[in-house]
Amino acid sequence: MSKSQVCEVTPVAGAKAGLFFLQGQYAFRWIQEGAERTKLVSPASVRGAFSKEPIDSGWLPEGVLRCGNGSRGVWMVKWYPPAIYRLTIDNDGKLKRIKAPMPSLIWFGQKTHYYLWAAKEAKPKPNAALYRVPVPNVDHHGLICFGNNAHPDVAAGGFEKTWKMFWDAPFSEHHDNGKSKTHKEGIIDKLTGLGRLTRYPVGDLVSAGVTFEQAIARLTRRDRNDFDGY
């Protein structure tokens, strides 16, 4: 659309004040002492002005680092330290159970969309670089592919339920590549070859090209409405 085709909202005749939706913020405009005045206001201020009810997050799952609520739904994020995980691998209908070490994992959910990344740090750091999680069924942006499995809304208690469901469900070869420097074509081969290691070799992780703070900011900002990337 060219500049000459850009439409603007026409004020309502006789209005004494108005709230305008701008790119990522709001503007409150009113008449005072015969003059028109304008003030930029935050989404939180607008919410407070239109609601007298107190905002209560309710009981949060243990270990949740941050949570929020926006136009894209309720979201939460949790950091899991390095640990040994049990995985079930589905190889053409034949199920194989393995145990494998995982680096720190970052679990993010917003509405019914869930993401998973890895990090080299043992403890949460906002500026920590994120890496592609070394398991299948997660795309290169970190978005989890659930197939035909249901994944409940974060606001309905889905944050912890979906985490458990993700690890309980069998892993296929979907999104199996690009997760390892030594096993570029298949992370399953990497996992089954870790043997009795108790720590994941973090030097083998593949960068996700984003930091912890950047990923959360991009996924929760108001000017994006898709989950195909950041």
SEKE-987974 format. One line per field, with one value per residue: x, y, z of N, C-alpha, C, O, CB in turn; residue number from 1; residue in one letter. Coordinates in pm, whole numbers, padded with zeros to 5 digits. Glycine has a CB too. Example, Ala and Ser with C-alpha at 12.3 -4.5 7.8 and 13.67 -1.06 7.14 Angstrom:
BEGIN
nX	[01319_01285]
nY	[-00569_-00225]
nZ	[00780_00708]
caX	[01230_01367]
caY	[-00450_-00106]
caZ	[00780_00714]
cX	[01320_01290]
cY	[-00330_00003]
cZ	[00780_00787]
oX	[01424_01341]
oY	[-00332_00114]
oZ	[00846_00804]
cbX	[01131_01408]
cbY	[-00447_-00060]
cbZ	[00905_00572]
k	[1_2]
r	[A_S]
END
This chain:
BEGIN
nX	[00084_00065_00181_-00014_-00239_-00280_-00493_-00658_-00796_-01101_-01191_-01467_-01754_-01815_-01688_-01524_-01295_-01053_-00926_-00652_-00524_-00200_00108_00210_00159_-00050_-00247_-00379_-00616_-00745_-00966_-00872_-00922_-00998_-00807_-00649_-00506_-00250_-00143_00087_00023_00076_00009_-00049_-00141_-00374_-00521_-00553_-00710_-00954_-01046_-01153_-01113_-00892_-00579_-00482_-00246_-00287_-00202_00121_00303_00568_00891_00858_00985_00909_00598_00310_00042_-00121_-00231_-00197_-00243_-00210_00116_00406_00733_00996_01296_01493_01740_02047_01998_01921_01723_01441_01360_01140_01181_01038_01070_00976_00738_00841_00916_01165_01331_01533_01792_01913_02147_02062_02120_02080_01740_01493_01166_00887_00562_00274_-00055_-00172_00062_00390_00734_01076_01408_01769_02043_02378_02455_02430_02255_01975_02008_01942_02072_02166_02282_02075_02019_01951_01733_01846_01671_01424_01124_01094_01103_01343_01315_01243_00981_00740_00634_00337_00193_-00090_-00155_-00317_-00267_-00293_-00423_-00215_-00332_-00520_-00397_-00220_00058_00234_00121_00158_00434_00498_00356_00497_00746_00661_00545_00617_00915_00964_01126_01085_01180_01447_01699_01990_02051_02281_02635_02806_02640_02473_02257_02085_01958_01876_02049_02271_02186_02138_02393_02525_02577_02687_02715_02687_02657_02551_02729_02793_02935_02863_02622_02390_02363_02077_02056_01964_01912_01811_01655_01589_01434_01203_01105_01046_00851_00640_00566_00338_00306_00329_00172_00199_00333_00540_00801_01033]
nY	[-00120_00216_00541_00729_00578_00506_00467_00662_00690_00854_01099_01070_01267_01530_01411_01408_01295_01042_00711_00590_00340_00264_00162_-00087_00055_00289_00589_00849_01093_01409_01690_01983_02272_02404_02324_02072_01778_01527_01206_00946_00610_00307_-00047_-00177_00034_00102_-00131_-00125_00102_00030_-00179_-00266_-00480_-00681_-00811_-01140_-01389_-01645_-01973_-02051_-02288_-02478_-02338_-02172_-01909_-01667_-01509_-01414_-01222_-01159_-01030_-01258_-01461_-01637_-01682_-01874_-01945_-02173_-02294_-02576_-02755_-02935_-03284_-03641_-03800_-04004_-04153_-04256_-04414_-04425_-04642_-04707_-04821_-04990_-04975_-04827_-04791_-04549_-04398_-04074_-03806_-03461_-03118_-02798_-02708_-02505_-02430_-02311_-02182_-02063_-01990_-02242_-02315_-02446_-02426_-02538_-02515_-02544_-02482_-02385_-02302_-02383_-02267_-02034_-01759_-01442_-01347_-01574_-01775_-01945_-02281_-02530_-02776_-03100_-03317_-03504_-03399_-03129_-02817_-02607_-02356_-02403_-02467_-02700_-02999_-03158_-03343_-03542_-03526_-03382_-03059_-02884_-02558_-02306_-02141_-02307_-02484_-02624_-02603_-02761_-03013_-03051_-03057_-03299_-03474_-03441_-03568_-03823_-03922_-04116_-04056_-03959_-03967_-03716_-03384_-03441_-03374_-03149_-03091_-03157_-03128_-03335_-03536_-03459_-03536_-03682_-03672_-03874_-04090_-03981_-03955_-04223_-04313_-04209_-04360_-04430_-04171_-03896_-03632_-03404_-03349_-03036_-02888_-02987_-02884_-02702_-02371_-02163_-01911_-01698_-01522_-01605_-01397_-01250_-01435_-01469_-01208_-01167_-01360_-01281_-01023_-00771_-00715_-00934_-01220_-01485_-01822_-01928_-01870_-01638]
nZ	[00000_-00092_00028_-00030_-00018_00241_00514_00765_01096_01149_01383_01616_01583_01810_02022_02338_02424_02335_02261_02097_01882_01825_01660_01848_02083_02273_02235_02421_02379_02456_02545_02701_02877_02644_02463_02261_02381_02400_02507_02533_02619_02804_02733_02976_03138_03003_03036_03315_03343_03231_03378_03696_03843_04040_03922_03912_03899_03980_04115_04027_03825_03974_03962_03742_03553_03430_03341_03152_02998_02703_02382_02241_02413_02733_02867_02962_03097_03159_03305_03279_03449_03352_03294_03316_03076_02990_02689_02428_02129_01813_01567_01270_01372_01563_01896_02093_02395_02548_02750_02794_02834_02882_02796_02966_02950_02795_02839_02679_02668_02502_02494_02303_02188_02192_02278_02266_02373_02393_02622_02710_02959_03309_03485_03486_03264_03137_02907_02787_02521_02291_02179_01928_02037_02126_02026_01837_01655_01702_01556_01374_01479_01731_01778_01878_01726_01738_01600_01571_01833_02115_02258_02539_02643_02784_02977_03085_03248_03095_03072_03240_03193_02918_02896_03026_02860_02622_02669_02731_02500_02203_02013_01678_01351_01261_01195_01256_01177_01161_01428_01552_01546_01482_01398_01166_01005_01162_01480_01644_01611_01732_02000_02076_02075_02291_02509_02836_02922_03144_03110_02862_02560_02522_02336_02094_02027_01815_01710_01775_01697_01852_02163_02500_02618_02385_02239_02401_02401_02127_02076_02232_02168_02048_01777_01613_01477_01420_01440_01306_01321_01461]
caX	[00000_00144_00149_-00138_-00349_-00288_-00616_-00648_-00924_-01162_-01250_-01613_-01802_-01863_-01613_-01443_-01168_-01045_-00810_-00609_-00434_-00085_00192_00274_00126_-00176_-00242_-00502_-00630_-00859_-00976_-00854_-00916_-01014_-00696_-00638_-00383_-00226_-00049_00110_00000_00117_-00101_-00082_-00220_-00506_-00591_-00590_-00816_-01081_-01082_-01135_-01087_-00749_-00522_-00417_-00197_-00319_-00083_00206_00380_00698_01005_00830_01067_00830_00469_00244_-00085_-00134_-00327_-00171_-00275_-00125_00242_00496_00862_01065_01432_01525_01885_02088_01947_01905_01583_01401_01293_01093_01203_00951_01141_00886_00645_00912_00950_01289_01348_01672_01818_02014_02163_02020_02172_01970_01630_01403_01031_00804_00429_00182_-00183_-00154_00188_00498_00869_01180_01545_01876_02141_02500_02464_02358_02153_01913_02070_01865_02151_02219_02257_01992_02061_01848_01726_01892_01570_01340_00989_01101_01162_01465_01282_01208_00839_00717_00536_00264_00119_-00233_-00173_-00369_-00179_-00385_-00393_-00138_-00425_-00603_-00310_-00151_00203_00298_00066_00217_00574_00498_00311_00603_00847_00601_00509_00730_00979_00983_01239_01043_01270_01559_01828_02034_02053_02411_02746_02867_02535_02388_02138_01993_01991_01848_02174_02357_02135_02158_02536_02585_02619_02664_02750_02594_02645_02544_02844_02734_03008_02801_02494_02382_02305_01943_02069_01888_01933_01694_01577_01537_01329_01082_01055_00990_00733_00531_00535_00204_00299_00342_00058_00223_00427_00627_00938_01039]
caY	[00000_00339_00641_00795_00487_00478_00518_00707_00690_00987_01113_01075_01403_01561_01338_01488_01224_00921_00623_00552_00225_00286_00044_-00131_00136_00360_00734_00903_01233_01471_01835_02045_02419_02445_02279_01928_01725_01386_01137_00805_00526_00167_-00144_-00203_00147_00091_-00240_-00080_00202_-00031_-00289_-00240_-00608_-00708_-00914_-01244_-01494_-01777_-02048_-02081_-02412_-02461_-02312_-02080_-01789_-01551_-01539_-01293_-01239_-01057_-01057_-01393_-01558_-01652_-01751_-01906_-01999_-02242_-02341_-02705_-02779_-03060_-03405_-03760_-03816_-04129_-04128_-04371_-04389_-04504_-04674_-04785_-04898_-05060_-04880_-04853_-04698_-04515_-04291_-03985_-03679_-03340_-02995_-02718_-02695_-02393_-02468_-02192_-02208_-01950_-02045_-02386_-02332_-02474_-02421_-02597_-02486_-02589_-02381_-02443_-02264_-02471_-02189_-01936_-01630_-01378_-01330_-01703_-01812_-02063_-02379_-02624_-02884_-03223_-03423_-03487_-03345_-02987_-02757_-02531_-02237_-02448_-02498_-02843_-03060_-03257_-03435_-03546_-03520_-03257_-02986_-02791_-02417_-02271_-02083_-02414_-02580_-02705_-02586_-02880_-03133_-03069_-03096_-03443_-03544_-03435_-03668_-03956_-03966_-04166_-03963_-04012_-03905_-03585_-03278_-03513_-03325_-03015_-03074_-03201_-03100_-03461_-03618_-03357_-03593_-03751_-03659_-04001_-04167_-03918_-03987_-04365_-04340_-04141_-04461_-04402_-04032_-03830_-03492_-03390_-03274_-02910_-02837_-03042_-02816_-02613_-02243_-02124_-01775_-01604_-01536_-01634_-01273_-01216_-01530_-01437_-01078_-01180_-01444_-01220_-00887_-00758_-00692_-01058_-01307_-01619_-01901_-01995_-01828_-01538]
caZ	[00000_-00099_00129_-00067_00008_00383_00576_00903_01165_01166_01518_01626_01603_01945_02125_02430_02443_02254_02277_01963_01875_01740_01643_01970_02200_02264_02256_02478_02336_02523_02541_02832_02870_02507_02379_02244_02441_02369_02594_02502_02736_02787_02740_03117_03186_02942_03104_03448_03333_03191_03468_03840_03907_04058_03835_03992_03810_04032_04154_03913_03837_04039_03877_03632_03565_03389_03280_03106_02928_02600_02275_02189_02517_02852_02837_03073_03056_03267_03275_03341_03451_03287_03360_03233_03035_02926_02562_02351_01987_01725_01443_01183_01453_01670_02001_02165_02508_02578_02845_02737_02907_02812_02854_03019_02854_02817_02797_02664_02617_02489_02452_02276_02116_02285_02223_02349_02329_02483_02659_02767_03101_03400_03554_03398_03235_03031_02784_02744_02382_02279_02079_01889_02135_02061_02017_01718_01671_01733_01437_01398_01558_01866_01787_01889_01637_01817_01516_01603_01978_02168_02348_02605_02661_02904_03075_03141_03315_02996_03073_03295_03128_02786_02918_03056_02741_02521_02698_02736_02365_02125_01920_01544_01283_01211_01242_01319_01126_01199_01574_01601_01456_01440_01337_01104_00941_01253_01622_01713_01612_01832_02133_02105_02086_02407_02607_02977_02955_03235_03065_02718_02508_02475_02221_01974_02003_01699_01752_01729_01647_01934_02306_02581_02628_02253_02200_02475_02354_01992_02077_02310_02125_01995_01633_01537_01506_01368_01518_01212_01348_01565]
cX	[00087_00100_00016_-00261_-00367_-00412_-00589_-00788_-00974_-01224_-01401_-01657_-01856_-01787_-01529_-01306_-01170_-00919_-00775_-00507_-00323_-00005_00263_00244_-00008_-00152_-00379_-00508_-00758_-00853_-00964_-00833_-00915_-00904_-00693_-00504_-00373_-00120_-00037_00093_00036_-00004_-00145_-00170_-00362_-00587_-00639_-00705_-00952_-01125_-01053_-01106_-00937_-00703_-00444_-00375_-00243_-00190_-00005_00277_00518_00808_00981_00906_00990_00697_00406_00114_-00098_-00234_-00312_-00194_-00177_00001_00323_00627_00932_01199_01456_01676_01919_02042_01945_01757_01562_01322_01250_01105_01114_01022_01055_00794_00708_00961_01076_01306_01497_01676_01930_02024_02116_02088_02057_01866_01539_01270_00945_00669_00348_00055_-00165_-00029_00301_00632_00966_01317_01642_01968_02262_02514_02383_02244_02099_01992_01993_01941_02212_02184_02174_02041_01943_01849_01761_01793_01489_01208_00984_01168_01280_01442_01252_01063_00817_00608_00466_00191_-00029_-00260_-00224_-00265_-00259_-00330_-00315_-00231_-00510_-00518_-00228_00000_00274_00249_00135_00363_00583_00459_00420_00705_00792_00571_00633_00784_00997_01106_01204_01128_01390_01695_01863_02040_02189_02519_02809_02769_02432_02257_02042_02036_01964_01973_02270_02315_02161_02305_02603_02626_02586_02706_02643_02575_02640_02664_02798_02808_02950_02670_02503_02305_02165_01943_01993_01923_01801_01600_01513_01421_01198_01020_00987_00862_00615_00495_00404_00198_00325_00224_00076_00327_00518_00773_00937_00980]
cY	[00124_00437_00709_00709_00454_00543_00560_00713_00832_00995_01121_01217_01422_01492_01433_01425_01099_00842_00569_00438_00255_00157_00011_-00048_00206_00509_00778_01051_01291_01624_01890_02195_02468_02401_02126_01879_01574_01329_00992_00722_00382_00075_-00173_-00092_00141_-00018_-00196_00019_00141_-00145_-00253_-00369_-00629_-00820_-01013_-01356_-01633_-01849_-02089_-02215_-02385_-02438_-02219_-01950_-01662_-01598_-01407_-01327_-01125_-01098_-01197_-01500_-01557_-01728_-01771_-01959_-02058_-02295_-02471_-02727_-02911_-03182_-03521_-03778_-03954_-04096_-04260_-04335_-04482_-04522_-04767_-04876_-04978_-04959_-04923_-04748_-04675_-04410_-04206_-03858_-03563_-03220_-02920_-02699_-02579_-02426_-02342_-02231_-02081_-02000_-02195_-02413_-02349_-02481_-02486_-02566_-02546_-02471_-02450_-02413_-02359_-02400_-02080_-01805_-01566_-01366_-01461_-01728_-01940_-02151_-02469_-02743_-03017_-03339_-03400_-03416_-03201_-02919_-02666_-02399_-02274_-02487_-02649_-02889_-03173_-03360_-03428_-03539_-03383_-03190_-02872_-02650_-02394_-02222_-02188_-02522_-02665_-02700_-02710_-03008_-03159_-03108_-03247_-03523_-03549_-03545_-03810_-04011_-04017_-04059_-04032_-03946_-03767_-03475_-03339_-03454_-03186_-02988_-03106_-03170_-03228_-03555_-03525_-03412_-03659_-03743_-03789_-04087_-04112_-03960_-04133_-04400_-04274_-04237_-04424_-04261_-03972_-03683_-03486_-03310_-03143_-02848_-02886_-02973_-02720_-02487_-02221_-01980_-01670_-01626_-01566_-01513_-01237_-01307_-01497_-01308_-01092_-01261_-01381_-01080_-00884_-00753_-00816_-01148_-01447_-01689_-01981_-01961_-01729_-01406]
cZ	[00000_00007_00099_-00039_00155_00441_00719_00963_01181_01304_01513_01658_01745_02057_02209_02454_02356_02282_02139_01970_01776_01729_01774_02093_02176_02284_02309_02443_02397_02509_02682_02814_02726_02412_02373_02297_02412_02463_02551_02629_02703_02789_02884_03174_03130_03011_03243_03446_03303_03282_03613_03915_03924_03967_03921_03898_03854_04070_04030_03932_03897_03936_03760_03653_03535_03334_03239_03036_02827_02495_02219_02295_02633_02814_02965_03018_03178_03218_03351_03337_03383_03366_03261_03203_02975_02800_02499_02204_01905_01591_01359_01265_01565_01773_02075_02274_02534_02689_02786_02820_02819_02876_02921_02911_02893_02755_02795_02606_02611_02421_02427_02194_02218_02212_02321_02288_02430_02513_02721_02915_03188_03470_03461_03387_03120_02899_02732_02598_02379_02164_02045_01986_02066_02072_01890_01754_01720_01614_01474_01469_01703_01882_01783_01794_01713_01731_01546_01753_02021_02256_02409_02621_02791_03014_03144_03208_03221_03001_03123_03228_02995_02796_02941_02932_02634_02544_02703_02597_02290_02030_01785_01482_01227_01276_01316_01282_01180_01347_01635_01499_01402_01371_01273_01049_01038_01397_01698_01720_01716_01972_02170_02121_02205_02517_02750_03017_03047_03201_02914_02668_02443_02357_02089_01938_01885_01740_01693_01681_01725_02080_02375_02585_02493_02211_02270_02425_02218_01990_02149_02264_02048_01843_01549_01573_01445_01452_01426_01232_01462_01517]
oX	[00176_-00005_-00058_-00373_-00461_-00435_-00506_-00886_-00899_-01302_-01458_-01604_-01933_-01819_-01470_-01213_-01276_-00816_-00860_-00415_-00349_-00045_00363_00298_-00072_-00052_-00482_-00415_-00864_-00752_-01037_-00741_-00842_-00907_-00730_-00399_-00474_-00020_-00137_00144_00029_-00110_-00264_-00263_-00459_-00705_-00751_-00788_-01054_-01233_-00941_-01078_-00860_-00778_-00352_-00457_-00238_-00082_-00059_00309_00576_00817_01074_00895_01002_00683_00446_00079_-00087_-00314_-00403_-00167_-00077_-00004_00311_00632_00927_01213_01441_01735_01830_02045_01964_01674_01653_01227_01316_01046_01115_01034_01060_00776_00638_01038_01092_01297_01576_01576_02029_01924_02130_02110_01947_01899_01512_01260_00930_00662_00352_00056_-00144_-00014_00307_00643_00943_01339_01602_01971_02250_02576_02279_02147_02167_02037_01979_01880_02298_02071_02199_02097_01849_01954_01709_01827_01485_01186_00882_01277_01312_01537_01237_01024_00870_00504_00530_00134_-00087_-00375_-00180_-00184_-00291_-00210_-00345_-00213_-00567_-00561_-00172_00066_00366_00327_00168_00412_00666_00519_00434_00748_00865_00571_00743_00707_01038_01183_01283_01146_01428_01795_01778_02035_02211_02497_02858_02809_02319_02157_01928_02138_02022_02000_02343_02399_02201_02338_02726_02701_02472_02731_02524_02487_02716_02698_02768_02752_02983_02613_02609_02197_02139_01842_01961_01960_01694_01481_01396_01322_01092_00899_00881_00772_00501_00401_00363_00094_00342_00182_-00022_00401_00568_00861_00851_00977]
oY	[00136_00419_00743_00760_00383_00663_00499_00737_00921_00907_01173_01280_01339_01511_01528_01492_01056_00899_00510_00440_00271_00054_00073_-00078_00186_00551_00748_01126_01229_01681_01848_02239_02560_02435_02059_01934_01505_01395_00923_00761_00340_00113_-00191_-00119_00170_00000_-00226_00019_00194_-00201_-00214_-00367_-00598_-00913_-00975_-01412_-01728_-01792_-02154_-02252_-02279_-02508_-02190_-01887_-01562_-01711_-01301_-01444_-01008_-01189_-01249_-01618_-01485_-01826_-01695_-02011_-02001_-02335_-02476_-02719_-02992_-03182_-03504_-03772_-04013_-04018_-04363_-04237_-04604_-04428_-04889_-04993_-05028_-04868_-05039_-04628_-04770_-04344_-04258_-03808_-03568_-03218_-02974_-02676_-02558_-02449_-02275_-02304_-01999_-02046_-02269_-02521_-02276_-02534_-02489_-02587_-02593_-02373_-02559_-02489_-02410_-02464_-02038_-01749_-01628_-01373_-01459_-01706_-02032_-02102_-02483_-02801_-03044_-03447_-03288_-03379_-03156_-02959_-02650_-02336_-02186_-02536_-02717_-02824_-03272_-03454_-03319_-03546_-03281_-03257_-02774_-02625_-02455_-02256_-02162_-02636_-02766_-02784_-02760_-03102_-03273_-03184_-03314_-03626_-03650_-03610_-03906_-04133_-03966_-03981_-04148_-03878_-03708_-03475_-03294_-03482_-03116_-02872_-03086_-03183_-03231_-03643_-03514_-03341_-03689_-03799_-03811_-04148_-04187_-03998_-04163_-04506_-04280_-04200_-04390_-04235_-03995_-03616_-03555_-03209_-03139_-02766_-02832_-02998_-02664_-02495_-02254_-01932_-01564_-01737_-01553_-01525_-01198_-01260_-01498_-01298_-01033_-01233_-01423_-01021_-00985_-00783_-00806_-01152_-01517_-01625_-02088_-02019_-01734_-01309]
oZ	[00084_00069_00191_-00035_00191_00421_00787_00892_01222_01342_01417_01749_01794_02174_02156_02499_02310_02320_02072_02053_01657_01782_01808_02200_02073_02342_02248_02474_02391_02468_02772_02746_02690_02294_02469_02262_02400_02494_02535_02734_02588_02840_02910_03250_03201_03041_03282_03536_03346_03263_03647_04035_03833_03938_03993_03825_03776_04058_03940_04046_03873_03835_03685_03758_03606_03288_03287_03018_02864_02516_02156_02270_02632_02739_03061_02906_03287_03103_03473_03229_03358_03489_03141_03294_02917_02806_02515_02158_01925_01512_01374_01231_01652_01741_02113_02247_02540_02718_02735_02870_02696_02997_02930_02794_03011_02635_02897_02507_02703_02307_02523_02138_02317_02102_02441_02169_02537_02438_02778_02989_03145_03511_03368_03486_03015_02792_02645_02555_02456_02066_02123_02012_01957_02120_01839_01869_01773_01574_01591_01516_01788_01988_01695_01782_01750_01785_01548_01796_01969_02320_02341_02615_02893_03131_03250_03222_03262_02940_03058_03208_02962_02713_02880_02902_02564_02448_02682_02576_02312_01974_01778_01551_01153_01397_01424_01348_01236_01389_01755_01378_01290_01296_01320_01048_01001_01435_01804_01823_01782_02054_02283_02174_02219_02607_02782_03135_03028_03256_02845_02731_02324_02285_01983_01832_01857_01797_01577_01629_01672_02119_02316_02558_02488_02155_02207_02408_02195_01910_02129_02318_01989_01785_01428_01688_01423_01527_01463_01167_01549_01592]
cbX	[-00095_00134_00260_-00135_-00329_-00162_-00728_-00578_-00913_-01270_-01194_-01665_-01911_-02005_-01523_-01515_-01146_-01054_-00839_-00550_-00511_00003_00295_00418_00238_-00277_-00205_-00508_-00634_-00862_-01110_-00734_-00792_-01023_-00561_-00654_-00380_-00181_-00092_00251_-00147_00217_-00060_00045_-00154_-00494_-00499_-00471_-00781_-01069_-01008_-01260_-01148_-00720_-00431_-00513_-00046_-00400_-00122_00308_00395_00731_01055_00677_01185_00906_00377_00335_-00206_00000_-00312_-00029_-00280_-00201_00324_00432_00950_00979_01541_01450_01937_02241_01805_01964_01543_01317_01386_00945_01352_00812_01280_00966_00570_01031_00833_01411_01278_01744_01857_01980_02311_01865_02241_02021_01549_01461_00970_00873_00358_00246_-00236_-00275_00216_00472_00912_01160_01568_01956_02080_02621_02416_02453_02211_01774_02222_01822_02262_02164_02390_01844_02182_01868_01585_02023_01477_01310_00913_01181_01057_01534_01162_01241_00760_00680_00604_00165_00170_-00295_-00041_-00499_-00052_-00422_-00522_-00033_-00513_-00689_-00389_-00194_00241_00272_-00087_00202_00633_00401_00187_00671_00914_00473_00443_00689_01117_00856_01288_00891_01193_01555_01827_01946_01948_02409_02853_02928_02468_02463_02179_01979_01913_01735_02240_02353_01986_02096_02603_02490_02767_02738_02765_02643_02763_02411_02923_02728_03153_02777_02449_02311_02396_01841_02024_01735_01998_01736_01666_01648_01372_01112_01169_01092_00765_00568_00648_00140_00396_00479_-00071_00268_00352_00587_01005_01182]
cbY	[00001_00402_00745_00833_00360_00528_00413_00845_00620_01015_01238_00976_01437_01526_01231_01505_01188_00955_00506_00673_00095_00401_00066_-00132_00240_00306_00811_00880_01244_01431_01881_01981_02470_02589_02333_01890_01752_01369_01147_00782_00535_00126_-00274_-00217_00280_00060_-00364_-00017_00302_-00082_-00416_-00173_-00722_-00744_-00851_-01298_-01490_-01860_-02173_-01969_-02480_-02585_-02438_-02052_-01797_-01467_-01618_-01213_-01240_-01030_-00955_-01403_-01694_-01725_-01672_-02008_-01890_-02358_-02233_-02821_-02780_-03065_-03380_-03887_-03706_-04219_-04051_-04409_-04409_-04435_-04739_-04868_-04989_-05143_-04866_-04851_-04754_-04462_-04346_-03951_-03658_-03325_-02905_-02580_-02825_-02260_-02576_-02086_-02311_-01832_-01973_-02441_-02211_-02606_-02275_-02751_-02333_-02707_-02276_-02392_-02119_-02529_-02127_-01906_-01645_-01241_-01230_-01817_-01831_-02024_-02463_-02672_-02890_-03266_-03424_-03624_-03431_-02959_-02678_-02505_-02164_-02341_-02429_-02881_-03114_-03187_-03578_-03672_-03552_-03281_-02932_-02845_-02334_-02163_-01983_-02477_-02668_-02665_-02466_-02888_-03117_-02943_-03020_-03475_-03478_-03299_-03636_-03951_-03851_-04291_-03914_-03987_-03996_-03561_-03179_-03661_-03322_-02917_-03163_-03352_-03016_-03530_-03713_-03290_-03692_-03894_-03545_-04077_-04165_-03764_-03957_-04450_-04296_-04039_-04485_-04502_-03947_-03843_-03407_-03323_-03360_-02810_-02878_-03190_-02741_-02684_-02128_-02143_-01770_-01620_-01408_-01675_-01157_-01223_-01673_-01427_-00977_-01244_-01575_-01217_-00830_-00637_-00586_-01129_-01243_-01613_-01994_-01962_-01767_-01518]
cbZ	[00122_-00238_00137_-00213_-00069_00456_00571_00912_01302_01056_01588_01734_01501_01956_02060_02561_02594_02108_02380_01888_01835_01796_01530_01950_02229_02367_02123_02634_02180_02672_02475_02907_02943_02503_02432_02097_02595_02222_02743_02439_02784_02896_02673_03201_03147_02792_03117_03515_03226_03051_03429_03897_03826_04204_03726_04104_03804_03928_04237_03890_03699_04124_03826_03620_03472_03284_03378_03014_03028_02534_02164_02137_02457_02967_02734_03170_02989_03323_03313_03269_03595_03271_03418_03304_02934_03024_02466_02389_01949_01705_01473_01083_01366_01613_02099_02068_02636_02451_02987_02590_02950_02816_02745_03072_02846_02757_02892_02575_02702_02407_02323_02204_02021_02361_02192_02363_02315_02421_02757_02692_03121_03502_03684_03447_03201_03075_02808_02833_02303_02258_02131_01743_02201_02120_02143_01654_01767_01868_01360_01268_01497_01964_01674_02033_01506_01906_01535_01548_02049_02248_02272_02739_02661_02872_03007_03033_03402_02864_03158_03446_03106_02704_03039_03174_02685_02523_02829_02818_02286_02045_01976_01456_01172_01241_01335_01279_00974_01137_01637_01633_01528_01560_01443_00994_00839_01213_01685_01640_01472_01819_02142_01994_01962_02463_02596_03060_02826_03379_03119_02675_02405_02588_02231_01993_02128_01577_01713_01842_01508_01910_02365_02725_02677_02149_02233_02625_02345_01900_02139_02455_02038_02052_01594_01567_01454_01221_01613_01072_01223_01610]
k	[1_2_3_4_5_6_7_8_9_10_11_12_13_14_15_16_17_18_19_20_21_22_23_24_25_26_27_28_29_30_31_32_33_34_35_36_37_38_39_40_41_42_43_44_45_46_47_48_49_50_51_52_53_54_55_56_57_58_59_60_61_62_63_64_65_66_67_68_69_70_71_72_73_74_75_76_77_78_79_80_81_82_83_84_85_86_87_88_89_90_91_92_93_94_95_96_97_98_99_100_101_102_103_104_105_106_107_108_109_110_111_112_113_114_115_116_117_118_119_120_121_122_123_124_125_126_127_128_129_130_131_132_133_134_135_136_137_138_139_140_141_142_143_144_145_146_147_148_149_150_151_152_153_154_155_156_157_158_159_160_161_162_163_164_165_166_167_168_169_170_171_172_173_174_175_176_177_178_179_180_181_182_183_184_185_186_187_188_189_190_191_192_193_194_195_196_197_198_199_200_201_202_203_204_205_206_207_208_209_210_211_212_213_214_215_216_217_218_219_220_221_222_223_224_225_226_227_228_229_230]
r	[M_S_K_S_Q_V_C_E_V_T_P_V_A_G_A_K_A_G_L_F_F_L_Q_G_Q_Y_A_F_R_W_I_Q_E_G_A_E_R_T_K_L_V_S_P_A_S_V_R_G_A_F_S_K_E_P_I_D_S_G_W_L_P_E_G_V_L_R_C_G_N_G_S_R_G_V_W_M_V_K_W_Y_P_P_A_I_Y_R_L_T_I_D_N_D_G_K_L_K_R_I_K_A_P_M_P_S_L_I_W_F_G_Q_K_T_H_Y_Y_L_W_A_A_K_E_A_K_P_K_P_N_A_A_L_Y_R_V_P_V_P_N_V_D_H_H_G_L_I_C_F_G_N_N_A_H_P_D_V_A_A_G_G_F_E_K_T_W_K_M_F_W_D_A_P_F_S_E_H_H_D_N_G_K_S_K_T_H_K_E_G_I_I_D_K_L_T_G_L_G_R_L_T_R_Y_P_V_G_D_L_V_S_A_G_V_T_F_E_Q_A_I_A_R_L_T_R_R_D_R_N_D_F_D_G_Y]
END
